[in-house]
């Protein structure tokens, strides 16, 4: 099903500008390629040494591959990172809206991997990208060597009432009066550290991006039990969307072999600091190379 993610041609230009803004922040050189799929050309941003082990990275909703790569820091020195722009969630992604209740989205990712010549990969997904990474791992487990999820959607949800109280009213206030103060009130429940670029880009998506109101469905216990490959989940203790303690409680019951770490003093959007990038790079590397 076709689905433009932008509201207007001017909005498309602004969203593309934000993509380029974050690409300019990446410390290493990047390569932009398109691969053919049955749903049309799909964009991939590539960075890191050509002879390094491949690592496929999946970005969060309403962002893009450049947004994620700009926060990976040391990871880009150690791995050949391939980051596709996800359908319906990035201005550079395919203009397709897949069902979230079957394996069609995962099969798109399988097709992307085939086109890139990737037989088995280490797979890292953040938030909405974490949902897709888990879906990929249960749909095509033989293609995933190691799975890493950070603040993943689709495992445990926070209170809808809490989310409504903390986000819905500030969202209405910001739409009526889009000031920086109102933007801070809107984003404070989800941003661990304030960053003007990230905050303003989120404001840009509110203005220029069509909203996909669908929430990734929770994985069944049966699906989670299929995660036989080494799996690391990094959850956040202050995440109102996907609370770390709920993710830990559920995974500990159904998949006790999964390695779970709760990031302390962390909201849904982890810190945008050099210290956190170094920690994340080391944490992922230790897991991949174990």
N, C-alpha and C positions, 0 to 999 in steps of 0.2 A: 504494500500500500504506500503510494507516494505521500511525502509529508515534508514540505519546506519547513525549516526550523526558524526562519526569520519572518518578521511581520511586514516588512516593506523593503524596497530596493535600497533605500538609505540605511535602514537597519542592517541589511546584509553587509554593506560597506563598513559600518561601524564594528560589527562583529568580526569581520575579517581583519580590521585594524587591531583589535584586541588579540586575535590569534598571533599576528605579527609582533605585537608588543611583547608577548611572553616568549616567542621564539627568539627575539633579540636578547632576552635575558639569559639564554642558555649559554653556558661557559665554553662549550666545545662546538665544533662545526656540525651542522646537521644536513641531512639529505632528504629531499621531499620527492616521493615517488607515488605513482598510481598503479594499482594492479587491477586487472579485469576480473569481475565476478558476474554472476548471472543477474545481479541487481545493478550493474553498471560499474564504472570505475570507482575504486575505493582508495582513499589516501592513507599513506603511512609516512610518519616522520621517523627518521633513523639517525642515531648518534652513537658514538663510541668506537673503539678500535675495530677495524674490519676483521681481525683475527681473534677477537675476544669471543667467549661463549655467548650465544644469543639469549636475550631476555625479552619476552613480549610483555609490554606494559599497557594496561587499559585504564583510561582516565575516568574521572567522575562525571556525573551528569552536568549538562549545560556548560561544559568547558571545552577541552580539546587536547590533542596530543602535546602541543607546545606548552600548555599550562602545566601538565604533569612533568614533562622533561625539565622544565625550568626549576623544579623543586627537587630533582633527583641528585644533583651535585655529584658526589663521588661515585655513584652508581655508573655514571656515564664514562668514568675512567676505567672501569673494571669489566664492563659487559658491552656487547653490541646490542643496544636497546632498539627495539622495533615497536613503535607505538601507533596503532591504527586509530583513525578518527571514527568514533562509533556512530552508527546510524541513528539519526534523530537527536543526537546529544551534542553535536559539534557542527559549527558552520562549515567545516571541511569534510564532514562525514557524508555517507550516502543519504540521499533524500528518500529514505524508506523508513516506515514505522513497522517494526516486526511485532508479532505477538509476544507477550512476556509469559505466556502460559504453555508454550511448547518449546521445541528445541531449534526453531528456525534461526534464532539469533546466534546460537552456538554453531549451527551449521554454516552460517555466514563466516564466522571466525575460522572454522576449519578450512573453508574455501580460501580465505585470506592466507592461511598458513601454507596451504598447498601452492598457491601462486608465488609465495616467497621462498619456496623450497625448504620449509621447516618441517621436519618429520616429528621430532620430539622437542618440547621447549620447557624452560622454566617460565612460569606464568605468574604475573603480579597484577592485581586489580585493586583499585581504590573506589570505595563507595559503590556507585552504580556499576563501575567497572569491576568491582569485586563480585557483584551479582553475576555478571557475564562470565567472569573467570571461573566461578564455582559451577555455573551452568555448563561451561565448556568441559570442566573436569569430570562432570558426571555424564555428559553426553558422549564424550570421546576420551575416556580416561587413558587410553593407550598413547595419546598425543601429548600428555602433560607429565613431565618428569617430576617437577616440584611445583607446588601451588602456594602462593602467598597472597593473603587478603588483608587489606587495611580498611578499617571502619566499614566492613562490607554490608551492603543491603542484602535482604533476602534470607537472613538467618534468625534475627529477633528484632522486633520493632519496639520503639518506645511508646509511651502513652500518647494517644491521639489528643487527649484533652490538654496534656502538658504542651505538646507541640502547637496546638491551637492557641493557647494562652500566650506562649512565648513568641510565636511567629506571625499568627494571622492578624492580630490587632496592629502590631508594628508595620506589617506589610500594607494594610489599608491606610495607615497614617502616612507611610512613605509614598504611596501612590498619589495621595492627595497633595502632599507637600514634600517633594523629593529634596530635602536638605541633607547636608552631611550629618547633622545631629540625628535626624530621623533614620538615616542609613546606619549609623552606629547602633542605635537602639534595635534596629531590625536584625543586624548581623552579630551582635554581641553574644547571643546564645549559641552560635555555631562556630565563630572564629576564635581559635585559641590565642592567636596574636593578631594585632591589627596591622594590615598592610594596605596602603592606599591603592596600589595597583589591583590587588585582588578584590578589594571592596568596590572599587569603581567598575571593574569588569562585571561583577555580579549585578551591580546597578544597571549596567548596560544590557545584561540578559533580561532583566525585568522589563526594561523598556522595549527591547528590540527582538526578543526571542519568543516564539510561541511556546506556551506552557503545555507540556505533556503531563497530565495530572495522574497518570498511572504510577502506582507504587509497585516495585518488583515483588512478586508473591514470595511468601516464605517457602523455602525448600522443605520438602517432606523429610521425615526421619529416614525413610528408605533411600532418598537421594543422598543425604549427608553420610549415610553408612557406606556409600560407594566411593567415598574419598579415600581410596587405599594408598594413593601416593603420599609421600611426605608433605604435610600441610602445616603452614604457619598462619595464624590469625593474629593480627595486631588490632586490638579493639581499644576504645577510648573510655576512660572512666566517667567523663562528663558529656558523653554523646547523647543528646536528647532524641536523636533519630533512631540510632541503633545502639542502645546502651551496652557498654562493655560487660557489665555483670550479667546481663541477660544472655548475651552471646556466649559467654563463658559457661553459664549454667546449662544452656541447651547443648552445646557441643560436648561438654564433659559427660553428659548422659548418653548421647547417641553415638559419639565418635571419640572415645577416650584417648585414642592415639594422636589426635590433632594437638599440635603445640600451640598454646594460647598465651599471649602476653597482653596485659592491660597497660596501656600507656597512661601514666599518671598525670593529673592536671591537664588533661587534653580533651578538647571538645571535638565535634565532628570533623572540622577542618583542622588538621594538625598544625603545629607551629611552622611559620615560614621563616625559620632562622637557620643560620649556618650550622649551629650546634645540632639542631634536629636533623638536618640533611646528613651530617657526618654520622650521627647515631643510626639513622635509617640505612645508610649505605653499609655500615658495618654489620648491622643486624641482618639485613638481607644476604650479605655476602657469607656470613657465618652459617646461615641456614642452607644456602645453595651449595656451599662447599663442604658441608658436614659429611 
